[in-house]
Amino acid sequence: MLLAGIVLLVGLEIRWPLQRASLAVALVGRRAACGAAASLSFDGYAAAPFAGQFSVDPATLLAKAVVLAMALPVLLMARDEFEGGEFAVLLLSSLYGVCLLQSADSVLTLFSAWS
């Protein structure tokens, strides 16, 4: 969900560079990702789509939901400080890296998350 928000924000910045639209897309993308992580955590979802590299369990999903929820005040406080949507793209990209970092099971995945 965060990746879809990033791609949509970049497309909006290229086509229509409006700050308010970028903020709305970032808020919706963050909310959708936070809701999905919280919902999966409460359902007890656990999986290892890439065994040894990336896995999720209820604890990591809850941690992702908390981090994504804490990004809301950051987005709201920064809405008047930055022109355009570059900040929203960078924030969602950073959140994407943090979420990847929390589910990393190998050094290679950790390195990818830090990059």
Backbone hydrogen bonds, N-H to C=O, Kabsch-Sander energy under -0.5 kcal/mol:
donor,donor_aa,acceptor,acceptor_aa,energy
5,G,1,M,-2.0
6,I,2,L,-2.3
7,V,3,L,-2.5
8,L,4,A,-2.4
9,L,5,G,-2.5
10,V,6,I,-2.5
11,G,7,V,-2.3
12,L,8,L,-2.5
13,E,9,L,-2.5
14,I,10,V,-1.8
15,R,11,G,-2.3
16,W,12,L,-2.4
18,L,16,W,-2.2
22,S,18,L,-1.6
23,L,19,Q,-2.3
24,A,20,R,-2.2
25,V,21,A,-2.4
26,A,22,S,-2.4
27,L,23,L,-2.5
28,V,24,A,-2.4
29,G,25,V,-2.7
30,R,26,A,-2.4
31,R,27,L,-2.4
32,A,28,V,-2.6
33,A,29,G,-2.1
34,C,30,R,-2.5
35,G,31,R,-2.7
36,A,32,A,-2.3
37,A,33,A,-2.4
38,A,34,C,-2.5
39,S,35,G,-2.5
40,L,36,A,-2.5
41,S,37,A,-2.1
42,F,38,A,-2.5
43,D,39,S,-1.5
44,G,40,L,-0.5
44,G,41,S,-1.1
45,Y,40,L,-2.4
47,A,56,V,-2.2
50,F,54,F,-1.3
53,Q,50,F,-2.5
54,F,50,F,-2.8
55,S,103,S,-2.0
56,V,47,A,-3.1
61,L,57,D,-2.4
62,L,58,P,-2.1
63,A,59,A,-2.1
64,K,60,T,-2.3
65,A,61,L,-2.2
66,V,62,L,-2.1
67,V,63,A,-2.3
68,L,64,K,-2.7
69,A,65,A,-2.1
70,M,66,V,-2.1
71,A,67,V,-0.7
71,A,68,L,-0.6
72,L,69,A,-1.2
74,V,70,M,-0.7
75,L,71,A,-2.4
76,L,72,L,-2.4
77,M,73,P,-2.7
78,A,74,V,-1.8
79,R,75,L,-0.5
79,R,76,L,-0.6
81,E,78,A,-0.6
82,F,78,A,-1.3
89,V,85,G,-2.0
90,L,86,E,-2.4
91,L,87,F,-2.7
92,L,88,A,-2.5
93,S,89,V,-2.2
94,S,90,L,-2.2
95,L,91,L,-2.5
96,Y,92,L,-2.3
97,G,93,S,-2.0
98,V,94,S,-2.3
99,C,95,L,-2.5
100,L,96,Y,-2.0
101,L,97,G,-2.5
102,Q,98,V,-2.0
103,S,99,C,-0.8
103,S,100,L,-0.6
104,A,101,L,-0.9
105,D,53,Q,-2.6
106,S,53,Q,-0.7
110,L,106,S,-2.1
111,F,107,V,-2.7
112,S,108,L,-2.1
113,A,109,T,-2.2
114,W,110,L,-2.0
115,S,111,F,-1.4
